[in-house]
Amino acid sequence: MRGILIGLLAGLIFLLTIPLTAKQALAIPAFARKYNLPCSVCHVPAFPKLNDFGNQFRDHGYQLGGDTDLPTNDALTNGYWPVSFRTTVGYQAASLTKVPNGTGGTTSISSGDFGFTGLDILAFGTLARDISFGVVLTPGLGSAGFGSGNSLEDSDLEAAFLRVDNVIASDYLVNLRVGKYELDLPFSEKRSPTINTPFVMYHYQAGHPYTTALGDGLSPQGYSNPNDFGIGDNHPGLELAGIKATPGDGFFRYSLNALSNSDVNVDGTGGGHKINFYGHVTQSIGGYGIVTGQRVGLFGAYGVAPTASNPACPSNGCGAIAKDGEPFYRAGVDLSLTAMNQLNIFGAYMKAKDNSHLFSSQPIPIPGARDAEWNGAFVEVDYSPTQLAKWLFSYRYDMVQNTKQADPTVSKSFNDVSSHTLLARYNFNITNRVDTTLHLEYNMFTTKKTSPEGGDQTGQTTLVAFDFAF
């Protein structure tokens, strides 16, 4: 606890010593160019986090309800084209303790260099009335990642979907989306102000030591888990979703998804052909629940992770026809509270279970395999003070606590995660074409008993960068 407090204090001092001498930045500019509006109409106080109006604009299929929604409208100006680029450049320092030293012991490793995080090519908009689309391309780049490894093999069409709104004349109560897309999460990871630090529970995999910027925290206690499904990942599927205004100036929202499991255990079985399910339902009062009002939600996923390749196929040669599978589930609640149009406190709690047969069916089965069970949670405080309208300050705590390990010989607390993140963003260069933000982020995490000697590992990452889009 003393080390945690010292780290948090150092991070806070670091953030508060940055001079307050820049100008304000706003949102990813494609929609700003289209409607010739300041990006602060949809973001708080700037990109990427959406405010109440921005969330409703997204839920309405990127439509305001006028003729300017149409891509053929003669009023479109400012050289509108529905494509934006985003990247982050700056300096990153990272460290990780108690990693193997190659001679049977452990050592600490660290890195620090100038660089960039990668590149997002984003295209969102409307094709016609009530028909919208989204495409996100992340190209492989030879020198991305602040010196911690290139992304040449990571080129991907991260998202590609088509959405049809008002399938029944429903005022956005019945809408369909198909393709590959981000799930309706308790809080969007793509819209989070953090750059380096994932929401731990969105991606946690039982048996695999958690890390962030450096290494993979290899541990002799780790064990194979074919279920790499993460609710924070984009998935191929079909979504039925809707939003409806309710008494008390609130909104009822729902998102029900049938997801292909072709992207689960791809490295092991090549993916499966069965259907997984995810759903999220929220109710707010007094607003949407991000800048104004309060919101509560329920979410969950149930599915099957493929465990065996089809013997009629060469290794990983057929793809998405794995012959077996075993079940898993995720279930949780989320809450978002706001005050004074300045403060947003939100969080989620989730229970997770992977069936024991996922582990007993592996090429090297775990003797006496049990269900793997764990709990995950996060709480974040976002503060955008009116006195410093160009700033956003955030703190987030993430945790994962294992309650049962699939391998009965492994300690119950193995790979428990505790993560603290401090962040400040200063927004300047406000235009409807280019958005630039000074980004300051510090993260410290601890994983229990994941070092080769059985001790705890601690990692730290500090990022000082410019986050910009055009």
C-alpha positions, 0 to 999 in steps of 0.5 A: 500500500505504501508503494501504491500511495507513493506512485500515485502521489508522484504521478499526481505531482507530475501531472500538476506541474505541467504549465497551463499555457496551451489552447483548447482541442476538440473532436475527431473532425469528420462530423465537425466538417460535415455540420460545420459545428464545434466538436464540443457539441458532441464531446466533453470537453474534447475528443474522444469522450462523448457527452450526452448529445454525442451519445444520442447522435451515435445512437441515432446512426450519426444523424441530426434529423435534417437534410444535411445528414445526407451525403448528397446534400448541396449544403455540405461544405469545408471539403467534407469527406467522412474520413479522419486519421488519429495517432499519438506522438510523444515519449513513453517510459515503462518498467516491469519487475521480477521478470526472468533473467535467463539464469534462473533468477529475476530482474527488472526491465525498463524502457523509455523512448520517443515514438508513436502509438500507431494509426487509426484511419476512421470513416463514419457517416451516412449512406442514405437516410437511416443507413449509416456505416463505420470503418476503422483500419489500423495498418501495420507499421514498422516502428509503432509502439514506442520501441516496444515492438513493431505492428507489422503483423497487426494490420487489421480492419478493426471495424466494418459495419452497416446500420439500418435505423428505424427498421419499424417506424420507431423513433430509433427504438428498433435498429439493426447493425451487421458487421464487425463493431465495438459492443455496447459496453458499460463505458466505451474503451474506444471513447476512453480518454486513456491511451495506454491503459486498457479496462482490465476486466474487458480483456482478462483471461484466466491463467494468463498473467496480465501486463501492459506496455512491457513483456508478457509476464511469463510465469511457470504458474500460468496455464493454457486457456482456449477462451480468449473472448473479451467483451472489450474486443470488436466482434463480428455479429448482428446487433438489435439496438434501440433508444427511447426517451422516458419520463424524468428526462431519461432514456431507456437503451438496449443492445442485443447481439448475436456474435460469431465465435470465429474470432475465439481461439483462432491461434488454437482451433482456427475459430468456431462456427457457433453463435455467442450472445451479448446484451446491455440494457440501461436506464437513465434519469435526468439526462443520458448519464455521462454529463447530466443525469444518472444511469444504471445498467445490466450487461452479460455475455454467454457463449462457447469457446472452440476447443478442437480443430476439425480433423478434416482440416490442416492445422489452422487451414480451414478456419471457423469450423472447429468441431467442439466447444465449451461454455463460458459467461460474463455478467455484471452491473454498471452505474454512472453518476454526474454532478454540476456538468463537471463530474462523472463517476462511473464503474462496473462490476462483473462475474466471469466463469469458464467451464472446466472442460475448456481446460481438460480438453486441451492438447495437454489437459490440466489434471483435475481441471475445475471451472475458472471463476473471477470477479472484475471491476473498475471505477473512474472519476472524470473531472472537467472543471468549468474554471479550467474548461480546456482540461480533463482530469481522470483517475481510474481503478481497475481490479480482478480477483480470482475466486477459483483457478482452473488448475487446482495446484495454482494459488487462488490469488494468482494473477489478481490485478490491481491497477491505478491510472492518473490522467490529464488532457489539455485541449488546444488548437480548436478547429473543425478540421484538426484536433490536438491534445496534450496527453499525460498518463501514468499507470501502475499495476500489480499482479499477484504471484506471477513472477517466476519465483512466485512473487508479485510483479509491478509495472509502471507506464508514463506517457507524455504525448500529443494526441491528434486527429485530422 
